[in-house]
Structures are given as C-alpha cells and as structure tokens.
Amino acid sequence: MGKIFGDSMWGKLQANPTTRAYLQDPAFVQKLKLLQTNPQLLGSFSQDPKLSTAIGVILGIDLGGAGGGAGPFGGGAGGAGGAPGSQAADDDGEDVDMSGGKDKATGKEEEIHIPSKKERENGATPTSTFTTPSAEPKSAAADSSAAKSTPAASAAAGGAKDQKDVKSSGPALNKEAEEEKKKGNDLYNQKKFEDAIKHYQKASEIDPKNATYILNTTAALLESKKIDETIALCQKGIEVATENMAGFEVVSKFWLRIANAQMAAKKYTEAITAFNKSLVEHGSDKARAGLKKAQQLQKEAEANAYLDKGKSLEAKERGNKLFKSVPLQHCICLLYRTNLLL
C-alpha cells in the first residue's frame, strides 16, 4: 500500500487536469502527505471523493471525472470537501482560507481533526465530524470588531510592512513578541540587520511556536551574508512550522529562503532542489522564477567547467611531444581537443 503514495504520485496527479486542480487545495495535499507517512490512515479518509479520484489516477483507473461514481474506496459519494487547516499569508499579505467543506446532503459543515505528530505515534488517526452551522446572522458591529482583531489588521497597525514577513495564524499573537518583531522590522528596513536579528530572536524566545519570527530572522541573516546560519535556521523553522501547523505557505517560504541562500553561495544544484521543494509546498512566482534562473546558471557553470586553459595547454604540450613519435591523426585529435578547451 505504501508504494501507491511514493514520490512518483505527484507527477501523475499533476498530469491529470482534475487532480492538478486538487493540488491547489492545501488540505488535500496535507492528506496525501499524511498517507505518505502512514498509509494505514487511508481508511480514515474513505469518504473523501477527491482522494478517491486521486488514487484512481495514481493507479491508472478511469473514474469518469472528479467526485462522481465509485472509487478505490468503494462507492465514495460525489461532492467537494476538505480538511480545515491553519491560515497563513502569501507575499501580498492576504489570508488563505483552508477551512473544511460542507456535506451536500445535510448542509452540515465538516470538521476534521488532524492529530499531532506525538498523537500519531500513539496510534491516533484523523477524525471527521459534521456540525450544523449557526443560522444567526452577524451584526455589522460584530463583523467590524472581528475584522479589527484579525492578524492582517494587527500587522497593518503595527508599522512598516516587511515583504519577507508572514502573519502568524492560530491563537492570539503574543503582544510582547509582536513588539519585538516590530522593532526588528524597523531596523531591518534601515538595513541594520545585526540589530534586527537580536529583536527577532527575542520574539522567538517569547513565542517559540511562532515560525514567523524564525522566518524573519533568516531574512536578516541572509542579508548579512551568513549563508550557513541561514540554511541551518531555516531547517529548524521547517520543523517548528510543521509541528505547529503553520501552513504550507510558511514551509514553502523557508525552502525558498534556503534556495536563495544556496544561490548566493553559487551552489546551483542544491538551490534547484530547494526551489522544487518550495514549489511542492506552495506554488509561487518567486520560486518558479528562481528555479528557472538556477537551472540556467547551472548549465552555464557546467559549460564553463570545460573551458580550462591549464588543461588546454597540457593537451597542447602532449600533442607536440607525440607529434614526433606517433601517426599524424593522433596529433590532430589532441590539437582538436586543445581548440575545444580554448
């Protein structure tokens, strides 16, 4: 069963028009990653028509379109549904809704609890429940109050916007940590990166579960040309973001930061790997553009590796020595190689 959810499945899903659209759903991708880690969770998602269709595509079974007919689970009903996740932010500062779907028959909202890593180690599996949405309308005042309390509004009131900053999701932000982050942002915009790092690290100490502060620290480290430290902290940030369900976009930004650090070090092969991992988590124009540039620079580096003047002169010298002792065609061959190297 585990072979079904190998790395090759991503290419099959991307090639199919129906499942390619599913890959834009973070909750759907999260389920596939959970199944990669533990295929035994398959039964927990047996009522998910998207997953049923996806497995059909992976196995090469024609299910006649998305959400319809019986799938590999045996009679999954049609309709859209998804697991709720956390909210993250893209580079433009817009919230990304990863909430669950509704049951078409009952109109009830689906809530899926994804167990933490420790809970999964103890045998816990995802659970799905349906609740009846409240019919009570919200007043305009309540909507206004809710809007003011969102992370986006808090970030806007906090001061200058840092394009590398990502809003935190989940519970209310720690005010003390946010103050440290704001100080760090101000210093970052003044290009005082060393001082900014201190405030970002202080924010991280106050709220160690918030991956945003780690992400900000890596931005300042990279600007300070501390490549190795940037990569190491990004790897830690990926663990923190994953453990605390920060969202796919946050993890994607860590991989993007690693890729940019590898580019700065001219390690194009490693950069290409990191760009691809960023795109797997969340497709972004920055990652696509970076990947294209890294691939181009890698080709140029490989071509330049053959243009070695020292080796060319050595080949020329060998050709001169052999000219007096071997047939002419061998000399021509060596001299031809010399011209190529030059």
N, C-alpha and C positions, 0 to 999 in steps of 0.2 A: 504493500500500500504506500510506503514511504517514497517509492520510486516515482509515483504519479506526481508528487509535489516537488520534484527536483528542479534545478535551476532552468532546465530546458522548457519548463511550462510557461515562463514569461514570454518567450519568443512566440509560442503557439497562441497565447492569448492576445498578444499584440498584433498578430497577423490576421485574426478574426475581427471583422468590423463590429460585431456585437460585443464581444468580450473586451475589445480595445476601449470601448466607451466605459465598461465596468471598471477598468483600471484607473479611471479618473476619480473613482469613489474611494476615499481613504479607508472607510470602514470595510469595504470589500477586500482591499489589498491587505488589510490587517488580518482578516480571517485567513487568507491564503498563507500569510507568514506564520500564523499560529499553527496551521496544518503542516507547514514545513517543519516546524519544531516538534510537533506532536500529532502525527496522523490519526491517533486514536480519538481526537476531538471531532472527527468527521461526523459522527452521529449527532453531535450537539447542534450542527448546522443543517440537519436533514430537511428542514422546512424552508431553506433559503433557495428560491428559484434561480437567482443569479449564480450561486455557487454550483447548483445542479447543471446549469448551462455550461459553466466554465469547465467542469470536469468532463462533460461530454466533448468539448472542444479539445481538451488535453488528450483524451483517449481516442479522438478521431471519430466520435459518434455524432451523426447529424440529428439534432434535437428539434429542428424545424423552427429556429428563432429563439429569442430570449424570452424567458418567463413562461413558455407555453408547453404543454404536454408533459409526459412523464420523463424524468431524467434519471441519472445514475442512482439517485436516492430512492427511486421507485414511486413515482406519482406526485412530484412536487407541484404545488399549485402555482399558477401564474401570479404576477404582481411584483411590485417593487418593494424592497425592504432593505434595511441596512442597520448595522450596529452603530450605536452612538459612540462618539469618541470625544476627545477634548477639542477645544478651539485653539487654533494657532493663528499666526498672522503672516501674510505674504509681504513682499518687499514694498508694496504700496500701502501697507498698514490696514488692509481690510480683513475683517474677521472671516474665517472659513467655517461654515456650518457643517458639522459632522454628526448631527443628531440622527436618531433612528427613524424608521418609516412607519407606515400605518397598515393595518390589516384591512384589505379592501372589503371583506365581507362584513366585518363588525365596526369598522371605523375606529377601532382602538389603536392606540399608539404602542409600538413595540419598544421595549427597553431591554437591552442585552448587557449583562454584567460580564466583563472580561476579567478573569481572575489575574492577580498579580503573579510575578514570577515565583515568589515563595509559595503562593497558594497552589500554583500548578504543580510545583514539586511535591506538594502534599496530596495530589490527586484531584484537585478541584478542576471543574470544567465550566465553560461558559454557560450561563443560564439566560433564558428568554422569558419575559413576562409581558402581558398586554394590559394597559390601563386605559380607562375611559377619560379622554381629555375634558378639561373643565369647560363648561359652556358659558361661564360667567365672563362677560366682556370686561376688558381692562379700561379704566378711565384714562382720559388724556393726561391727567396729572400723574397717574401711576406710570404711564409709558414714558413721560418726561423724566420722572425720577429714576426709572430703570436705565434710561439712556445715559444719564449723568454718571451712573455707577459702573458703566462698562469700562474695561481696560482701555479701549480706544479713547474715550473721553478723558480718562485719567492721564493717559500719555500726552494728549494734546494740551492739557492744562499744565503739564509738568515742565514745559520749556521747549527748547530747540529739538527738532526731530532728527534722530540719527538713522540714516538709511540702513545701517547694519544692525540696528536694534530690532528686537522681536518682542511683541507684547506677551506677557505671561497669561496663561489660561488657568481655569480651575478656580480655587478659593480666592478670597480677597487678598490682594497684594499686601505684603508687609510694608508698612509706611516707612519704617526706618531704612529698610533695604532699598526702597524706591528713592528715598532721599539720597542715598549713597550713589545709586545709579545715575540720578540726575546730575550730581556733581561730576561723576565720571564722564557723562555725555558732554557737559560744558567744557571740560578740559580736553576731551577728545577733539571737539570742534576747534579748539585753539591749538591743536597739534601737540599738546603736552601729554604724550602717550604714556610716559612712565607714571605720571601723577594720576592719569585716568585709570591705569591698571590697579593702583592701590585702592581706589574707591570701588571699582568693580569687584575686586577680591573681597573687600569688606562687605559688600552687598551679598556676595556668595556665602560668606561665613554666617551672616544673619539668616539667610534663607537658602540653605544648601540644596533644596529640592527644586529650585527655580533655575532651569537650564539657561534662561535668558541672560543672566548675569555672567555665566561662563562664556556664552557666545560673544558677549560684548568684550570680555577680557581677551578672547582670541583675536578679535579685530584689532585691538590696541597692540597686542603682541606682534601681529603680522606687520603692522605699520612700523614697529620698532625693529623690524628685520630679524626677529627672534624665531627663526623657522622651526627649529626642533621643538622649542617650547610650545609654539602654536599648535603643531601637529599632536603633541602629547596631550595638551589640554583639550583639544577637540575630541580626541578619543575618549577621554573621561566624560566630556559633555554628552557624547552619544549615549553612554551608559546611563547617565543621570536622566536624560530626556526620555529614554526608553523605559526606565524603571518607573518614572512618574507620569507616563502617558502624555508627554508634552505635545505630541502630534508629529506627523510625518514631515511637515514643512520645516520644523525646527531641526530634526535629524538631518534633513536634506541640506540645510544651511551649514551644519557642521562639516558635512562631506565636501561642500562647496569651498568652505574655508581651507580644508586640508588640500584640496586640489589647487587652490591659488597659492598656498604655501609651497607646494611641490613645483609649481610653475616658476615661482621666484627662485627656487633652487635649481632650476633647469632640469628637473627630473621629470621628463615628459611622460615616460611610461607610467610612473606612479600617479602622475596628475590625471592621465586618461582613466585609470582605474577609479580614482576618487570622483571624477566628473560623472562617470557611469553610475556609481553608487548613489550619487546625489539625485540623478535623474530617476533611478528606481524608486526612491522615496517620494519624490515630488518633481514633476517636470517643470523646469523654469527656463526662461530665455537666457538667463545668465549662464546656467550650466551648459545649455546647448551651444552657446557661442564659445564658451571656454573650452568645451570638448573639441570643437572644430579647430580652434586655434592650436590646441595642444597636439592634435593629430598632424596638423600642417608642420609645426615646429619639429615634431618627432621625425617626419620624413626628411626634412632639411638636415637634421643632425645626422641621420643615417647616411645621407648622401655625402655630407662633408667628411664623414669618417674615412671615406676612400681617398680624399684629397690630402694625402700625407706627403709633403715634399721630401722628408727624410727617407721614407721608403722608396720614393721615386728615384732619388739619387743612388740608393743602394742597388736598385734594379738596373739602373744605367751602368753602374760600375761592373756588375756581374756580366752584363751584356758585352762590355768592352773586353773583359778577360776571356770570355768564351768565344769572342769573335775570331781569335787566333787558333782555337783548338776544336771547334765544333762546326757542323754544317751551317750554312748561311741562314736557313729557315729558322733555326733555333734562336739565332741572334735577333732576327726580325721580330720574333714573338716577344722576346724580352723588351726590345725597344718599343714595341707597340704598347705593352703594359706600362712602360715608363710614360708615354704620352698620355695614356688614360689617367695616370695618377697626377700628372701635372695639370 
